Amino acid sequence: MRLSEGISGHIYKVIGIQVEENIERRLSALGLISGTHITLLNKKRKGAVIFSVRGTRFAIGKHIADGILVEVTV
């Protein structure tokens, strides 16, 4: 499932990132890599997503959120 399809308040595990190489490098530098657990905090009407990774909040646009593949954690 894509991060943009997630439900606010749920915790997800990143299983893949399929975005442009420069964006992927930036996300990696910020700690968003495969295996990382993230908490989806909020979704905006135009597709923007706000999530938390390792205690830091991030906001990304729909285009990037569509390229982050996640799975639900228990």
PDB file of N, H, CA, C and O in Angstrom:
ATOM      1  N   MET A   1       0.838  -1.165   0.000  1.00  0.00           N
ATOM      2  CA  MET A   1       0.000   0.000   0.000  1.00  0.00           C
ATOM      3  C   MET A   1       0.890   1.237   0.000  1.00  0.00           C
ATOM      4  O   MET A   1       2.024   1.201   0.476  1.00  0.00           O
ATOM      5  N   ARG A   2       0.368   2.308  -0.530  1.00  0.00           N
ATOM      6  H   ARG A   2      -0.554   2.336  -0.917  1.00  0.00           H
ATOM      7  CA  ARG A   2       1.112   3.564  -0.577  1.00  0.00           C
ATOM      8  C   ARG A   2       0.839   4.375   0.693  1.00  0.00           C
ATOM      9  O   ARG A   2      -0.241   4.269   1.273  1.00  0.00           O
ATOM     10  N   LEU A   3       1.794   5.171   1.119  1.00  0.00           N
ATOM     11  H   LEU A   3       2.671   5.257   0.647  1.00  0.00           H
ATOM     12  CA  LEU A   3       1.626   5.980   2.322  1.00  0.00           C
ATOM     13  C   LEU A   3       0.414   6.900   2.190  1.00  0.00           C
ATOM     14  O   LEU A   3      -0.284   7.150   3.173  1.00  0.00           O
ATOM     15  N   SER A   4       0.162   7.400   0.993  1.00  0.00           N
ATOM     16  H   SER A   4       0.729   7.197   0.195  1.00  0.00           H
ATOM     17  CA  SER A   4      -0.974   8.311   0.789  1.00  0.00           C
ATOM     18  C   SER A   4      -2.319   7.613   1.010  1.00  0.00           C
ATOM     19  O   SER A   4      -3.338   8.286   1.166  1.00  0.00           O
ATOM     20  N   GLU A   5      -2.339   6.284   1.025  1.00  0.00           N
ATOM     21  H   GLU A   5      -1.511   5.738   0.898  1.00  0.00           H
ATOM     22  CA  GLU A   5      -3.564   5.520   1.244  1.00  0.00           C
ATOM     23  C   GLU A   5      -3.758   5.143   2.714  1.00  0.00           C
ATOM     24  O   GLU A   5      -4.778   4.554   3.072  1.00  0.00           O
ATOM     25  N   GLY A   6      -2.796   5.476   3.556  1.00  0.00           N
ATOM     26  H   GLY A   6      -1.968   5.955   3.265  1.00  0.00           H
ATOM     27  CA  GLY A   6      -2.843   5.100   4.960  1.00  0.00           C
ATOM     28  C   GLY A   6      -3.899   5.846   5.746  1.00  0.00           C
ATOM     29  O   GLY A   6      -4.507   6.800   5.260  1.00  0.00           O
ATOM     30  N   ILE A   7      -4.104   5.388   6.978  1.00  0.00           N
ATOM     31  H   ILE A   7      -3.610   4.614   7.372  1.00  0.00           H
ATOM     32  CA  ILE A   7      -5.092   5.968   7.876  1.00  0.00           C
ATOM     33  C   ILE A   7      -4.360   6.706   8.993  1.00  0.00           C
ATOM     34  O   ILE A   7      -3.408   6.183   9.572  1.00  0.00           O
ATOM     35  N   SER A   8      -4.808   7.920   9.289  1.00  0.00           N
ATOM     36  H   SER A   8      -5.581   8.345   8.818  1.00  0.00           H
ATOM     37  CA  SER A   8      -4.188   8.728  10.340  1.00  0.00           C
ATOM     38  C   SER A   8      -4.214   7.985  11.670  1.00  0.00           C
ATOM     39  O   SER A   8      -5.211   7.356  12.028  1.00  0.00           O
ATOM     40  N   GLY A   9      -3.100   8.069  12.397  1.00  0.00           N
ATOM     41  H   GLY A   9      -2.291   8.579  12.107  1.00  0.00           H
ATOM     42  CA  GLY A   9      -2.985   7.444  13.697  1.00  0.00           C
ATOM     43  C   GLY A   9      -2.396   6.043  13.671  1.00  0.00           C
ATOM     44  O   GLY A   9      -2.052   5.506  14.724  1.00  0.00           O
ATOM     45  N   HIS A  10      -2.273   5.440  12.501  1.00  0.00           N
ATOM     46  H   HIS A  10      -2.552   5.876  11.646  1.00  0.00           H
ATOM     47  CA  HIS A  10      -1.724   4.094  12.393  1.00  0.00           C
ATOM     48  C   HIS A  10      -0.206   4.135  12.208  1.00  0.00           C
ATOM     49  O   HIS A  10       0.353   5.119  11.723  1.00  0.00           O
ATOM     50  N   ILE A  11       0.443   3.042  12.607  1.00  0.00           N
ATOM     51  H   ILE A  11      -0.011   2.243  13.001  1.00  0.00           H
ATOM     52  CA  ILE A  11       1.884   2.909  12.461  1.00  0.00           C
ATOM     53  C   ILE A  11       2.153   1.969  11.289  1.00  0.00           C
ATOM     54  O   ILE A  11       1.532   0.914  11.162  1.00  0.00           O
ATOM     55  N   TYR A  12       3.087   2.372  10.444  1.00  0.00           N
ATOM     56  H   TYR A  12       3.592   3.229  10.548  1.00  0.00           H
ATOM     57  CA  TYR A  12       3.417   1.602   9.249  1.00  0.00           C
ATOM     58  C   TYR A  12       4.920   1.351   9.191  1.00  0.00           C
ATOM     59  O   TYR A  12       5.715   2.079   9.786  1.00  0.00           O
ATOM     60  N   LYS A  13       5.284   0.310   8.464  1.00  0.00           N
ATOM     61  H   LYS A  13       4.638  -0.281   7.980  1.00  0.00           H
ATOM     62  CA  LYS A  13       6.690  -0.013   8.215  1.00  0.00           C
ATOM     63  C   LYS A  13       6.964   0.250   6.745  1.00  0.00           C
ATOM     64  O   LYS A  13       6.231  -0.229   5.880  1.00  0.00           O
ATOM     65  N   VAL A  14       8.010   1.005   6.455  1.00  0.00           N
ATOM     66  H   VAL A  14       8.606   1.394   7.158  1.00  0.00           H
ATOM     67  CA  VAL A  14       8.384   1.310   5.073  1.00  0.00           C
ATOM     68  C   VAL A  14       8.975   0.045   4.447  1.00  0.00           C
ATOM     69  O   VAL A  14       9.901  -0.556   4.992  1.00  0.00           O
ATOM     70  N   ILE A  15       8.422  -0.351   3.286  1.00  0.00           N
ATOM     71  H   ILE A  15       7.670   0.138   2.843  1.00  0.00           H
ATOM     72  CA  ILE A  15       8.945  -1.548   2.608  1.00  0.00           C
ATOM     73  C   ILE A  15       9.622  -1.189   1.285  1.00  0.00           C
ATOM     74  O   ILE A  15      10.269  -2.035   0.667  1.00  0.00           O
ATOM     75  N   GLY A  16       9.476   0.053   0.856  1.00  0.00           N
ATOM     76  H   GLY A  16       8.951   0.740   1.358  1.00  0.00           H
ATOM     77  CA  GLY A  16      10.130   0.473  -0.377  1.00  0.00           C
ATOM     78  C   GLY A  16       9.868   1.934  -0.676  1.00  0.00           C
ATOM     79  O   GLY A  16       8.864   2.502  -0.244  1.00  0.00           O
ATOM     80  N   ILE A  17      10.784   2.536  -1.422  1.00  0.00           N
ATOM     81  H   ILE A  17      11.599   2.075  -1.772  1.00  0.00           H
ATOM     82  CA  ILE A  17      10.639   3.933  -1.820  1.00  0.00           C
ATOM     83  C   ILE A  17      10.884   4.006  -3.316  1.00  0.00           C
ATOM     84  O   ILE A  17      11.957   3.647  -3.801  1.00  0.00           O
ATOM     85  N   GLN A  18       9.877   4.477  -4.044  1.00  0.00           N
ATOM     86  H   GLN A  18       9.005   4.769  -3.651  1.00  0.00           H
ATOM     87  CA  GLN A  18       9.958   4.550  -5.498  1.00  0.00           C
ATOM     88  C   GLN A  18       9.705   5.980  -5.959  1.00  0.00           C
ATOM     89  O   GLN A  18       8.640   6.299  -6.487  1.00  0.00           O
ATOM     90  N   VAL A  19      10.700   6.831  -5.749  1.00  0.00           N
ATOM     91  H   VAL A  19      11.565   6.571  -5.320  1.00  0.00           H
ATOM     92  CA  VAL A  19      10.627   8.230  -6.171  1.00  0.00           C
ATOM     93  C   VAL A  19      11.913   8.567  -6.926  1.00  0.00           C
ATOM     94  O   VAL A  19      12.807   7.731  -7.055  1.00  0.00           O
ATOM     95  N   GLU A  20      11.991   9.792  -7.419  1.00  0.00           N
ATOM     96  H   GLU A  20      11.265  10.471  -7.315  1.00  0.00           H
ATOM     97  CA  GLU A  20      13.207  10.206  -8.126  1.00  0.00           C
ATOM     98  C   GLU A  20      14.421  10.025  -7.216  1.00  0.00           C
ATOM     99  O   GLU A  20      14.315  10.111  -5.993  1.00  0.00           O
ATOM    100  N   GLU A  21      15.564   9.775  -7.830  1.00  0.00           N
ATOM    101  H   GLU A  21      15.650   9.705  -8.823  1.00  0.00           H
ATOM    102  CA  GLU A  21      16.784   9.462  -7.075  1.00  0.00           C
ATOM    103  C   GLU A  21      17.174  10.563  -6.091  1.00  0.00           C
ATOM    104  O   GLU A  21      17.564  10.263  -4.963  1.00  0.00           O
ATOM    105  N   ASN A  22      17.078  11.823  -6.493  1.00  0.00           N
ATOM    106  H   ASN A  22      16.762  12.067  -7.410  1.00  0.00           H
ATOM    107  CA  ASN A  22      17.471  12.903  -5.582  1.00  0.00           C
ATOM    108  C   ASN A  22      16.528  12.992  -4.380  1.00  0.00           C
ATOM    109  O   ASN A  22      16.970  13.305  -3.275  1.00  0.00           O
ATOM    110  N   ILE A  23      15.245  12.724  -4.579  1.00  0.00           N
ATOM    111  H   ILE A  23      14.886  12.469  -5.477  1.00  0.00           H
ATOM    112  CA  ILE A  23      14.300  12.739  -3.464  1.00  0.00           C
ATOM    113  C   ILE A  23      14.557  11.549  -2.548  1.00  0.00           C
ATOM    114  O   ILE A  23      14.498  11.673  -1.325  1.00  0.00           O
ATOM    115  N   GLU A  24      14.841  10.404  -3.143  1.00  0.00           N
ATOM    116  H   GLU A  24      14.889  10.304  -4.137  1.00  0.00           H
ATOM    117  CA  GLU A  24      15.126   9.215  -2.341  1.00  0.00           C
ATOM    118  C   GLU A  24      16.365   9.418  -1.470  1.00  0.00           C
ATOM    119  O   GLU A  24      16.378   9.010  -0.308  1.00  0.00           O
ATOM    120  N   ARG A  25      17.404  10.045  -2.020  1.00  0.00           N
ATOM    121  H   ARG A  25      17.393  10.377  -2.963  1.00  0.00           H
ATOM    122  CA  ARG A  25      18.618  10.341  -1.229  1.00  0.00           C
ATOM    123  C   ARG A  25      18.298  11.275  -0.073  1.00  0.00           C
ATOM    124  O   ARG A  25      18.808  11.094   1.033  1.00  0.00           O
ATOM    125  N   ARG A  26      17.464  12.267  -0.319  1.00  0.00           N
ATOM    126  H   ARG A  26      17.050  12.414  -1.217  1.00  0.00           H
ATOM    127  CA  ARG A  26      17.094  13.217   0.735  1.00  0.00           C
ATOM    128  C   ARG A  26      16.294  12.528   1.836  1.00  0.00           C
ATOM    129  O   ARG A  26      16.541  12.752   3.021  1.00  0.00           O
ATOM    130  N   LEU A  27      15.343  11.695   1.446  1.00  0.00           N
ATOM    131  H   LEU A  27      15.142  11.513   0.483  1.00  0.00           H
ATOM    132  CA  LEU A  27      14.555  10.962   2.440  1.00  0.00           C
ATOM    133  C   LEU A  27      15.454  10.028   3.253  1.00  0.00           C
ATOM    134  O   LEU A  27      15.281   9.888   4.464  1.00  0.00           O
ATOM    135  N   SER A  28      16.404   9.398   2.584  1.00  0.00           N
ATOM    136  H   SER A  28      16.544   9.511   1.600  1.00  0.00           H
ATOM    137  CA  SER A  28      17.340   8.510   3.267  1.00  0.00           C
ATOM    138  C   SER A  28      18.178   9.285   4.282  1.00  0.00           C
ATOM    139  O   SER A  28      18.402   8.812   5.397  1.00  0.00           O
ATOM    140  N   ALA A  29      18.635  10.459   3.902  1.00  0.00           N
ATOM    141  H   ALA A  29      18.453  10.843   2.997  1.00  0.00           H
ATOM    142  CA  ALA A  29      19.429  11.298   4.812  1.00  0.00           C
ATOM    143  C   ALA A  29      18.614  11.729   6.029  1.00  0.00           C
ATOM    144  O   ALA A  29      19.169  11.979   7.099  1.00  0.00           O
ATOM    145  N   LEU A  30      17.303  11.813   5.860  1.00  0.00           N
ATOM    146  H   LEU A  30      16.852  11.610   4.991  1.00  0.00           H
ATOM    147  CA  LEU A  30      16.424  12.200   6.968  1.00  0.00           C
ATOM    148  C   LEU A  30      15.997  11.000   7.815  1.00  0.00           C
ATOM    149  O   LEU A  30      15.280  11.161   8.803  1.00  0.00           O
ATOM    150  N   GLY A  31      16.436   9.800   7.430  1.00  0.00           N
ATOM    151  H   GLY A  31      17.019   9.669   6.628  1.00  0.00           H
ATOM    152  CA  GLY A  31      16.154   8.610   8.215  1.00  0.00           C
ATOM    153  C   GLY A  31      14.998   7.773   7.707  1.00  0.00           C
ATOM    154  O   GLY A  31      14.592   6.821   8.374  1.00  0.00           O
ATOM    155  N   LEU A  32      14.461   8.098   6.555  1.00  0.00           N
ATOM    156  H   LEU A  32      14.790   8.872   6.014  1.00  0.00           H
ATOM    157  CA  LEU A  32      13.344   7.335   5.997  1.00  0.00           C
ATOM    158  C   LEU A  32      13.892   6.321   4.993  1.00  0.00           C
ATOM    159  O   LEU A  32      14.113   6.638   3.825  1.00  0.00           O
ATOM    160  N   ILE A  33      14.108   5.086   5.478  1.00  0.00           N
ATOM    161  H   ILE A  33      13.929   4.828   6.428  1.00  0.00           H
ATOM    162  CA  ILE A  33      14.640   4.009   4.648  1.00  0.00           C
ATOM    163  C   ILE A  33      13.768   2.776   4.850  1.00  0.00           C
ATOM    164  O   ILE A  33      12.925   2.754   5.746  1.00  0.00           O
ATOM    165  N   SER A  34      13.964   1.759   4.032  1.00  0.00           N
ATOM    166  H   SER A  34      14.649   1.777   3.304  1.00  0.00           H
ATOM    167  CA  SER A  34      13.208   0.518   4.184  1.00  0.00           C
ATOM    168  C   SER A  34      13.419  -0.054   5.579  1.00  0.00           C
ATOM    169  O   SER A  34      14.540  -0.097   6.085  1.00  0.00           O
ATOM    170  N   GLY A  35      12.330  -0.490   6.187  1.00  0.00           N
ATOM    171  H   GLY A  35      11.419  -0.455   5.776  1.00  0.00           H
ATOM    172  CA  GLY A  35      12.396  -1.053   7.539  1.00  0.00           C
ATOM    173  C   GLY A  35      12.060  -0.057   8.632  1.00  0.00           C
ATOM    174  O   GLY A  35      11.841  -0.452   9.777  1.00  0.00           O
ATOM    175  N   THR A  36      12.014   1.218   8.305  1.00  0.00           N
ATOM    176  H   THR A  36      12.192   1.539   7.375  1.00  0.00           H
ATOM    177  CA  THR A  36      11.719   2.257   9.291  1.00  0.00           C
ATOM    178  C   THR A  36      10.228   2.259   9.626  1.00  0.00           C
ATOM    179  O   THR A  36       9.384   2.110   8.742  1.00  0.00           O
ATOM    180  N   HIS A  37       9.914   2.428  10.912  1.00  0.00           N
ATOM    181  H   HIS A  37      10.599   2.548  11.630  1.00  0.00           H
ATOM    182  CA  HIS A  37       8.525   2.544  11.334  1.00  0.00           C
ATOM    183  C   HIS A  37       8.135   4.022  11.371  1.00  0.00           C
ATOM    184  O   HIS A  37       8.871   4.862  11.889  1.00  0.00           O
ATOM    185  N   ILE A  38       6.969   4.318  10.814  1.00  0.00           N
ATOM    186  H   ILE A  38       6.370   3.636  10.393  1.00  0.00           H
ATOM    187  CA  ILE A  38       6.492   5.697  10.793  1.00  0.00           C
ATOM    188  C   ILE A  38       5.058   5.735  11.305  1.00  0.00           C
ATOM    189  O   ILE A  38       4.316   4.761  11.180  1.00  0.00           O
ATOM    190  N   THR A  39       4.679   6.867  11.880  1.00  0.00           N
ATOM    191  H   THR A  39       5.282   7.658  11.982  1.00  0.00           H
ATOM    192  CA  THR A  39       3.317   7.082  12.344  1.00  0.00           C
ATOM    193  C   THR A  39       2.674   8.131  11.457  1.00  0.00           C
ATOM    194  O   THR A  39       3.185   9.246  11.345  1.00  0.00           O
ATOM    195  N   LEU A  40       1.575   7.793  10.834  1.00  0.00           N
ATOM    196  H   LEU A  40       1.160   6.887  10.925  1.00  0.00           H
ATOM    197  CA  LEU A  40       0.849   8.736   9.988  1.00  0.00           C
ATOM    198  C   LEU A  40       0.029   9.639  10.898  1.00  0.00           C
ATOM    199  O   LEU A  40      -0.869   9.170  11.597  1.00  0.00           O
ATOM    200  N   LEU A  41       0.332  10.924  10.890  1.00  0.00           N
ATOM    201  H   LEU A  41       1.061  11.306  10.321  1.00  0.00           H
ATOM    202  CA  LEU A  41      -0.313  11.866  11.792  1.00  0.00           C
ATOM    203  C   LEU A  41      -1.547  12.527  11.191  1.00  0.00           C
ATOM    204  O   LEU A  41      -2.559  12.693  11.873  1.00  0.00           O
ATOM    205  N   ASN A  42      -1.467  12.903   9.922  1.00  0.00           N
ATOM    206  H   ASN A  42      -0.645  12.768   9.368  1.00  0.00           H
ATOM    207  CA  ASN A  42      -2.572  13.643   9.312  1.00  0.00           C
ATOM    208  C   ASN A  42      -2.466  13.581   7.799  1.00  0.00           C
ATOM    209  O   ASN A  42      -1.377  13.452   7.240  1.00  0.00           O
ATOM    210  N   LYS A  43      -3.615  13.676   7.149  1.00  0.00           N
ATOM    211  H   LYS A  43      -4.500  13.781   7.604  1.00  0.00           H
ATOM    212  CA  LYS A  43      -3.667  13.747   5.689  1.00  0.00           C
ATOM    213  C   LYS A  43      -4.490  14.975   5.316  1.00  0.00           C
ATOM    214  O   LYS A  43      -5.564  15.201   5.873  1.00  0.00           O
ATOM    215  N   LYS A  44      -3.991  15.751   4.391  1.00  0.00           N
ATOM    216  H   LYS A  44      -3.118  15.568   3.939  1.00  0.00           H
ATOM    217  CA  LYS A  44      -4.676  16.960   3.946  1.00  0.00           C
ATOM    218  C   LYS A  44      -5.497  16.667   2.697  1.00  0.00           C
ATOM    219  O   LYS A  44      -5.265  15.665   2.021  1.00  0.00           O
ATOM    220  N   ARG A  45      -6.439  17.519   2.395  1.00  0.00           N
ATOM    221  H   ARG A  45      -6.628  18.333   2.945  1.00  0.00           H
ATOM    222  CA  ARG A  45      -7.349  17.319   1.267  1.00  0.00           C
ATOM    223  C   ARG A  45      -6.648  17.197  -0.072  1.00  0.00           C
ATOM    224  O   ARG A  45      -7.052  16.385  -0.905  1.00  0.00           O
ATOM    225  N   LYS A  46      -5.618  17.977  -0.294  1.00  0.00           N
ATOM    226  H   LYS A  46      -5.290  18.636   0.383  1.00  0.00           H
ATOM    227  CA  LYS A  46      -4.929  17.958  -1.590  1.00  0.00           C
ATOM    228  C   LYS A  46      -3.893  16.854  -1.682  1.00  0.00           C
ATOM    229  O   LYS A  46      -3.143  16.792  -2.656  1.00  0.00           O
ATOM    230  N   GLY A  47      -3.837  15.978  -0.681  1.00  0.00           N
ATOM    231  H   GLY A  47      -4.446  16.028   0.110  1.00  0.00           H
ATOM    232  CA  GLY A  47      -2.955  14.829  -0.746  1.00  0.00           C
ATOM    233  C   GLY A  47      -1.692  14.914   0.083  1.00  0.00           C
ATOM    234  O   GLY A  47      -0.962  13.928   0.184  1.00  0.00           O
ATOM    235  N   ALA A  48      -1.409  16.061   0.681  1.00  0.00           N
ATOM    236  H   ALA A  48      -2.002  16.863   0.599  1.00  0.00           H
ATOM    237  CA  ALA A  48      -0.221  16.179   1.528  1.00  0.00           C
ATOM    238  C   ALA A  48      -0.361  15.253   2.736  1.00  0.00           C
ATOM    239  O   ALA A  48      -1.461  15.030   3.239  1.00  0.00           O
ATOM    240  N   VAL A  49       0.762  14.726   3.185  1.00  0.00           N
ATOM    241  H   VAL A  49       1.656  14.908   2.776  1.00  0.00           H
ATOM    242  CA  VAL A  49       0.771  13.778   4.298  1.00  0.00           C
ATOM    243  C   VAL A  49       1.740  14.276   5.359  1.00  0.00           C
ATOM    244  O   VAL A  49       2.844  14.721   5.045  1.00  0.00           O
ATOM    245  N   ILE A  50       1.320  14.199   6.615  1.00  0.00           N
ATOM    246  H   ILE A  50       0.424  13.838   6.870  1.00  0.00           H
ATOM    247  CA  ILE A  50       2.185  14.563   7.740  1.00  0.00           C
ATOM    248  C   ILE A  50       2.412  13.285   8.541  1.00  0.00           C
ATOM    249  O   ILE A  50       1.461  12.610   8.937  1.00  0.00           O
ATOM    250  N   PHE A  51       3.686  12.961   8.774  1.00  0.00           N
ATOM    251  H   PHE A  51       4.459  13.509   8.453  1.00  0.00           H
ATOM    252  CA  PHE A  51       4.008  11.739   9.502  1.00  0.00           C
ATOM    253  C   PHE A  51       5.211  11.971  10.398  1.00  0.00           C
ATOM    254  O   PHE A  51       5.929  12.961  10.259  1.00  0.00           O
ATOM    255  N   SER A  52       5.417  11.044  11.317  1.00  0.00           N
ATOM    256  H   SER A  52       4.834  10.239  11.431  1.00  0.00           H
ATOM    257  CA  SER A  52       6.508  11.137  12.281  1.00  0.00           C
ATOM    258  C   SER A  52       7.465   9.968  12.075  1.00  0.00           C
ATOM    259  O   SER A  52       7.051   8.815  11.955  1.00  0.00           O
ATOM    260  N   VAL A  53       8.759  10.296  12.037  1.00  0.00           N
ATOM    261  H   VAL A  53       9.096  11.232  12.135  1.00  0.00           H
ATOM    262  CA  VAL A  53       9.818   9.294  11.925  1.00  0.00           C
ATOM    263  C   VAL A  53      10.846   9.584  13.002  1.00  0.00           C
ATOM    264  O   VAL A  53      11.444  10.660  13.025  1.00  0.00           O
ATOM    265  N   ARG A  54      11.050   8.631  13.889  1.00  0.00           N
ATOM    266  H   ARG A  54      10.564   7.757  13.870  1.00  0.00           H
ATOM    267  CA  ARG A  54      12.073   8.765  14.938  1.00  0.00           C
ATOM    268  C   ARG A  54      11.953  10.080  15.702  1.00  0.00           C
ATOM    269  O   ARG A  54      12.958  10.724  16.001  1.00  0.00           O
ATOM    270  N   GLY A  55      10.722  10.476  16.015  1.00  0.00           N
ATOM    271  H   GLY A  55       9.905   9.953  15.772  1.00  0.00           H
ATOM    272  CA  GLY A  55      10.482  11.664  16.817  1.00  0.00           C
ATOM    273  C   GLY A  55      10.461  12.973  16.052  1.00  0.00           C
ATOM    274  O   GLY A  55      10.304  14.030  16.662  1.00  0.00           O
ATOM    275  N   THR A  56      10.613  12.938  14.756  1.00  0.00           N
ATOM    276  H   THR A  56      10.741  12.079  14.260  1.00  0.00           H
ATOM    277  CA  THR A  56      10.610  14.145  13.934  1.00  0.00           C
ATOM    278  C   THR A  56       9.412  14.118  13.000  1.00  0.00           C
ATOM    279  O   THR A  56       9.123  13.092  12.383  1.00  0.00           O
ATOM    280  N   ARG A  57       8.713  15.246  12.894  1.00  0.00           N
ATOM    281  H   ARG A  57       8.948  16.079  13.394  1.00  0.00           H
ATOM    282  CA  ARG A  57       7.558  15.344  12.005  1.00  0.00           C
ATOM    283  C   ARG A  57       7.991  15.797  10.618  1.00  0.00           C
ATOM    284  O   ARG A  57       8.850  16.666  10.465  1.00  0.00           O
ATOM    285  N   PHE A  58       7.374  15.185   9.611  1.00  0.00           N
ATOM    286  H   PHE A  58       6.676  14.480   9.735  1.00  0.00           H
ATOM    287  CA  PHE A  58       7.634  15.542   8.222  1.00  0.00           C
ATOM    288  C   PHE A  58       6.315  15.779   7.504  1.00  0.00           C
ATOM    289  O   PHE A  58       5.304  15.145   7.807  1.00  0.00           O
ATOM    290  N   ALA A  59       6.340  16.691   6.559  1.00  0.00           N
ATOM    291  H   ALA A  59       7.161  17.205   6.313  1.00  0.00           H
ATOM    292  CA  ALA A  59       5.197  16.921   5.673  1.00  0.00           C
ATOM    293  C   ALA A  59       5.700  16.755   4.245  1.00  0.00           C
ATOM    294  O   ALA A  59       6.691  17.367   3.846  1.00  0.00           O
ATOM    295  N   ILE A  60       5.005  15.922   3.486  1.00  0.00           N
ATOM    296  H   ILE A  60       4.200  15.425   3.810  1.00  0.00           H
ATOM    297  CA  ILE A  60       5.388  15.693   2.096  1.00  0.00           C
ATOM    298  C   ILE A  60       4.149  15.793   1.216  1.00  0.00           C
ATOM    299  O   ILE A  60       3.023  15.619   1.683  1.00  0.00           O
ATOM    300  N   GLY A  61       4.367  16.069  -0.036  1.00  0.00           N
ATOM    301  H   GLY A  61       5.281  16.210  -0.415  1.00  0.00           H
ATOM    302  CA  GLY A  61       3.274  16.166  -0.989  1.00  0.00           C
ATOM    303  C   GLY A  61       2.785  14.802  -1.445  1.00  0.00           C
ATOM    304  O   GLY A  61       3.422  13.782  -1.181  1.00  0.00           O
ATOM    305  N   LYS A  62       1.661  14.793  -2.122  1.00  0.00           N
ATOM    306  H   LYS A  62       1.144  15.621  -2.336  1.00  0.00           H
ATOM    307  CA  LYS A  62       1.044  13.555  -2.589  1.00  0.00           C
ATOM    308  C   LYS A  62       1.958  12.774  -3.531  1.00  0.00           C
ATOM    309  O   LYS A  62       2.012  11.546  -3.464  1.00  0.00           O
ATOM    310  N   HIS A  63       2.672  13.475  -4.403  1.00  0.00           N
ATOM    311  H   HIS A  63       2.628  14.472  -4.457  1.00  0.00           H
ATOM    312  CA  HIS A  63       3.557  12.802  -5.362  1.00  0.00           C
ATOM    313  C   HIS A  63       4.600  11.939  -4.649  1.00  0.00           C
ATOM    314  O   HIS A  63       4.857  10.807  -5.059  1.00  0.00           O
ATOM    315  N   ILE A  64       5.187  12.466  -3.602  1.00  0.00           N
ATOM    316  H   ILE A  64       4.978  13.386  -3.269  1.00  0.00           H
ATOM    317  CA  ILE A  64       6.196  11.704  -2.848  1.00  0.00           C
ATOM    318  C   ILE A  64       5.525  10.622  -2.011  1.00  0.00           C
ATOM    319  O   ILE A  64       6.026   9.500  -1.940  1.00  0.00           O
ATOM    320  N   ALA A  65       4.392  10.944  -1.373  1.00  0.00           N
ATOM    321  H   ALA A  65       3.986  11.856  -1.431  1.00  0.00           H
ATOM    322  CA  ALA A  65       3.680   9.964  -0.550  1.00  0.00           C
ATOM    323  C   ALA A  65       3.228   8.761  -1.379  1.00  0.00           C
ATOM    324  O   ALA A  65       3.173   7.643  -0.868  1.00  0.00           O
ATOM    325  N   ASP A  66       2.906   8.983  -2.651  1.00  0.00           N
ATOM    326  H   ASP A  66       2.951   9.892  -3.066  1.00  0.00           H
ATOM    327  CA  ASP A  66       2.519   7.880  -3.533  1.00  0.00           C
ATOM    328  C   ASP A  66       3.694   6.950  -3.823  1.00  0.00           C
ATOM    329  O   ASP A  66       3.488   5.788  -4.171  1.00  0.00           O
ATOM    330  N   GLY A  67       4.916   7.445  -3.684  1.00  0.00           N
ATOM    331  H   GLY A  67       5.083   8.389  -3.401  1.00  0.00           H
ATOM    332  CA  GLY A  67       6.102   6.647  -3.969  1.00  0.00           C
ATOM    333  C   GLY A  67       6.672   5.923  -2.778  1.00  0.00           C
ATOM    334  O   GLY A  67       7.661   5.202  -2.910  1.00  0.00           O
ATOM    335  N   ILE A  68       6.070   6.096  -1.609  1.00  0.00           N
ATOM    336  H   ILE A  68       5.266   6.682  -1.502  1.00  0.00           H
ATOM    337  CA  ILE A  68       6.541   5.413  -0.390  1.00  0.00           C
ATOM    338  C   ILE A  68       5.604   4.240  -0.116  1.00  0.00           C
ATOM    339  O   ILE A  68       4.425   4.431   0.183  1.00  0.00           O
ATOM    340  N   LEU A  69       6.137   3.030  -0.221  1.00  0.00           N
ATOM    341  H   LEU A  69       7.095   2.874  -0.464  1.00  0.00           H
ATOM    342  CA  LEU A  69       5.341   1.823  -0.014  1.00  0.00           C
ATOM    343  C   LEU A  69       5.477   1.364   1.426  1.00  0.00           C
ATOM    344  O   LEU A  69       6.584   1.272   1.956  1.00  0.00           O
ATOM    345  N   VAL A  70       4.340   1.073   2.062  1.00  0.00           N
ATOM    346  H   VAL A  70       3.440   1.148   1.632  1.00  0.00           H
ATOM    347  CA  VAL A  70       4.331   0.720   3.471  1.00  0.00           C
ATOM    348  C   VAL A  70       3.447  -0.510   3.708  1.00  0.00           C
ATOM    349  O   VAL A  70       2.645  -0.901   2.858  1.00  0.00           O
ATOM    350  N   GLU A  71       3.622  -1.103   4.891  1.00  0.00           N
ATOM    351  H   GLU A  71       4.273  -0.786   5.581  1.00  0.00           H
ATOM    352  CA  GLU A  71       2.732  -2.162   5.336  1.00  0.00           C
ATOM    353  C   GLU A  71       2.343  -1.869   6.779  1.00  0.00           C
ATOM    354  O   GLU A  71       3.095  -1.240   7.524  1.00  0.00           O
ATOM    355  N   VAL A  72       1.176  -2.326   7.157  1.00  0.00           N
ATOM    356  H   VAL A  72       0.565  -2.837   6.552  1.00  0.00           H
ATOM    357  CA  VAL A  72       0.671  -2.097   8.519  1.00  0.00           C
ATOM    358  C   VAL A  72       1.458  -2.944   9.495  1.00  0.00           C
ATOM    359  O   VAL A  72       1.749  -4.110   9.231  1.00  0.00           O
ATOM    360  N   THR A  73       1.800  -2.345  10.626  1.00  0.00           N
ATOM    361  H   THR A  73       1.564  -1.398  10.840  1.00  0.00           H
ATOM    362  CA  THR A  73       2.465  -3.108  11.696  1.00  0.00           C
ATOM    363  C   THR A  73       1.440  -3.425  12.774  1.00  0.00           C
ATOM    364  O   THR A  73       0.429  -2.736  12.914  1.00  0.00           O
ATOM    365  N   VAL A  74       1.712  -4.454  13.515  1.00  0.00           N
ATOM    366  H   VAL A  74       2.533  -5.013  13.401  1.00  0.00           H
ATOM    367  CA  VAL A  74       0.775  -4.883  14.562  1.00  0.00           C
ATOM    368  C   VAL A  74       1.111  -4.230  15.865  1.00  0.00           C
ATOM    369  O   VAL A  74       0.435  -4.466  16.866  1.00  0.00           O
TER     370      VAL A  74
END
